[in-house]
Amino acid sequence: MSLLLDLALVAWLLALALYVTSARGDRDAIVAFIAFGLLLGLGWTRIAALDVALTEAAIGGGVTGMLLLRAEAHLRKRKPGGPSKGVVGKAVTAVACVMVTVGLMLVVLAFPSPAPTLAPAAAAALPATGLGNPVTAVLLAYRALDTLLEKVVLILALIGVWSLAPDGLWGGAPRLRPALVPEPLAYLAQMLPPFGVLIAVYMCWVGADAPGGTFQAGTVLAAMWLLVMLAGLSPEPETRGKALRLTLIAGPALFVAIGFLGFAMAGGFLSYPESIAKPLIVGIEAALTLSIAATLGLLVAGPAQMASGR
């Protein structure tokens, strides 16, 4: 039964991938892409990569799907009338995709066997961090600088999105709510957020010792916030708001501050004293969760489309 389930999962993933690349309608392709992300999360679960599965379901199937739907709706309003790709253009694109796929396959097959790994060394050093989840230890301790830079990149991406607003609307609010809010959406926006917030808090807290963490929790919070704004239960925030901007930078700022304190407390940047390593990491994760939630929500909402003080 386990083998049949795995074969069925692979078949569905391949079918969805083919449909995404061949669908005539943009919205149909995006919906299939969201389904692909959710199903891929189940695939990661089957190989016991629970942290990756949670991230894939939340970001690959959730936030990315909503971003694509927003982009599709925006392009549909503009009704671009440019010429579509001809047969030659489509053939070149297909050949390029095949070449990239074959190249990736050759790279994977060229890996040495057994593959070199630092897993034993990482596991041996895990008690010094006070964490039970090796994934969190890798992200917040062993390669903390990479994780910090990833959060900074998110902020830079948001600044890039905000810069698309016209000069007269700079500092205003995005327009996310549709003209007519469907009744099911309004009902979900009233029922789901309390459960979503509870799940996000749990995922953030348990991430130190079990699958979960800041990105997964932040994505769930962002989804709940977007749902409330879409239903019109909360207004879109003005991008000039001080509280909003403090929330955006709180996580990375705390991360950097603790990083510099590492020089005095542990002899190096982003080094943690063994006695308080876990509380420091959990504190960083909590602040990052709020910053990631705000950043992802605003990335989906887009640039300001309404003047300040509306």
N, C-alpha and C positions, 0 to 999 in steps of 0.2 A: 504493500500500500504506500509506503514511504517513497519507493522508486516511482510509482505511478503518479504520485502527487508532484514530485520533482519534474517529471517529464511533462506533465500537464502545465506546470508553471512556466517551464521553458517555452513550450508551444505558445502559450498565451502571450508571453513577452515578445516572442518573435512576430506573432501576428499583429500585436499592437504597434510594434516598431515599423513594420511594413505599412500598416494603415496610416500611421503618422506621416510617413514620407510620400504616400500616394493619395491622401485625401484631397479632394478638390476644394472643399471649404476650409477656410482658416480656422473657424470656430470648431469644426469637427475634429481637425487635427489637434487643436489645443486640448479639447476634452479627452481625446485619446492619449495625449501626452500626460495629462494628469492621472489618468487611469494607469498608464505605464509606470509612473513614479510610485503610485501606491502599491502596485503589484511587485515592483522591484524591491520595495521595502520588505515585502513578504519573502522575497528571494534571499535578501540579506539575513533575514531571521532564520531561514532554513540552514544557513551555514554558520549560525551562532554569532553573527556580527550585529548584536542588538543596538549598539550605539549608532552604527552606520544606518541600520534599518529605521531608527527613529528620526535621524537626520534626513534620510531620503523621503520618508513619508511627510515630514513637516515642511521641508524646503523644496525638494524635488517635485512632490505632488501637490504642495499647498501654496506657498508664497510665489514660487516660480510660475505656477499655473495661473494664479491671479494676476501676476504681472503681464503675462502673455495675453490674458483676456482683456486687460485694460488697454494694452497696446493695440489689439485687434479692434476694439471698439473705437479707439481714437482714429485709427486708419480708415475704418469704415465711414466715419463722419466726414473725413476729408475726401473720400471717394477718388483716390488717385487714378488718373487715366493714362498712365504711361504704358508703353507697349510691353506685352508679356514676353517671356523668353521663348525663342523659337526652338525647333527640334535640336539644332546644333548646340545651343546654350544648355538645354536640358541634358544632352548627351555628355557634354564636357563636365557638367556638375556631377552626373552619375559616375563618370570615370574617376573624377577626383575623389569622390566619397569611397569608391571601391579601393583606390590606391591607398588612402589613409587607413582604411580598415585592414587591408593586407599588411601594411607597414606595422600597425599596432600588433597584429597577430605574430608577425615575425619577431618583433621585440620581445613579446611575452614568451614565445617559444625559445628564445635565445637565453633566457635567464638560466643561471647555473643551478644545478641540482646536486645537493640541497642548496637552497638559496641562503645567502649570508643573512644573519639576523642578530639584532641586539636585544631580542626579547628576554633571554636569560639574564642579561645585565640589568635590564629595566625592572624585571621582576625582583631581582636581588636588592635593588635600591628602593623598592616600593615602601618598605616599612619606615624609611627615613622621612617620607612625605606625610605619613599618617593617613594616607588614602587607601581605600580598598579597590578602587576602580583604576586599572592600569591606563585606560584611555584618558581619563582626567589627569593622571600623573604625567602622561606624555604631553598633553596640551598645556597644562598650567605649570609644570615644573621642568621637565626635560627639554622641551622646545617652547618655553614660555614666550621668548622673543618673537617667534613666528606667529603665535596666537595673538600677541599684542598688535603686531603689524596688520594682521587680518582685520582686527576691529578698527584700526585707523583707516584701512582701505574702505571699509563700509561707510565711515563718516565722509571720506573724500568722494565716494560715489554719490552720497546724498547731496553734498554741496554741488556736484556736477548736475544733478537733477534739478536742484533749486535754481541754478544759473539759467535754466531754460525759460524761466518766467520772464515776461516783459518787464522793463525797468519800472513802469508805473505800478506793477503788482508786487514788486520785490518786498518781502516781509509779510505778504498777505497769506491767505489760506488756500489750500487746494480744494477742488470741487470733486467730491467723491460720490455723494449721494445722487442716485438717479432721480429723474423728474417724478416718476411714479414708483413708490416702494411696494413690491409685491407683498401680499399679506403673509405668505410663509416665511419670507425673509424677516419681517418685523417680529413674527412669533419666535423664530430662532434667536434673534438678537436679544430677546427678553429672557429666553430659557437657558441658552448655552453658556454665556459669559461666566456665571458663577462657577460652573463645573470646569470651564476652561482655565480660569484663574487658579482653581484648586489643583488641577492637574499640572499646571506650569510650576506652581510653588513646589509641588512634590517632586517633579522632574529635576528642578534646580537643587533641591536639598539632597535627594538620593543620589545625584550624579557623582558625589564624592566617593561613594562606595559601591554603586551599582550602575547599570546602563541609564543614561540620562545626561543632563548637563545644561550649560548656558544656552547654546544655540537652539536646542530642542525646546527648552522652556521659553526662550525669548520668541521663538516662532509661534508657539501656541498663544502667547500673550498678544503678539501682533495680530494674529488671526482674529482673536476675540475683539480687539480694538477696532479693526477694520469692519467687522460685522456690525458693531454698534454704530459706527459712523455711516455705513451703507444704509442702515435702517433709519437713519435720522434721529436716533436717540441721543447722540452726542455730536456737537458741531465739529467740523474739521478745524484743527488748531492752526493759529497763525504762526508762520515760521519765524516771526520776530520774537515770539514769546520767550522770556528769560527762563522760565521754569522748564519749558520744552528743551531749550538748548543745553541747560544744565543736565537734564536727564540724558541727552545724547552723549555728552562728554564725561558723565560721571564714572562710567565703567572704565574706559581707557585711562582717565585721569587717576583713578585709584590704583589701577594696574601700574602705571608709570611711577606713582608716588611710592608704592610698596617696592617697586623695582629698585629705586634709588636708595630706599632704606636698607636694602640688602647689602649695600656697601658697608654700612655701619654695623649691621646685625649679623651678617654671615659672610662678609668678605668678598661680595661680588654682586653685580647687577642682576636683579631677579633671582637672587638666592634667598632661601628661607631658613631661618633658624629651626632646627629639627623640633624643638619643644613646642613651637607655635606654628608650624608649617600648615597644618590642616586648617586652623581658624583663619589664617591669612588667605589661603586658597579659596575657602568657602565664602569669605567676604568679597573677594574679587569676583567670584562667580555670581553672587547675588547682584552686585552692582552692574556687571556686564549683562545680566539677563534683562534688566530694565533698559539699558542702553540699546541692546540689540533689538528688543521689542519695539522701541520708539523708532529706531533707524529703519527696520524692515517695514513697519507700517507706513512711514512717510515715503519710503522708496516706492511703495505700491501706489500711494495716494498721488504722487507726482508733484510737479511744480505748482506754485501758487497761481490760481486762476481768479481769485477774488481779492479786491483791495482790502487793506487793513482797516479795521473799524467798521465792517459791513453791518 
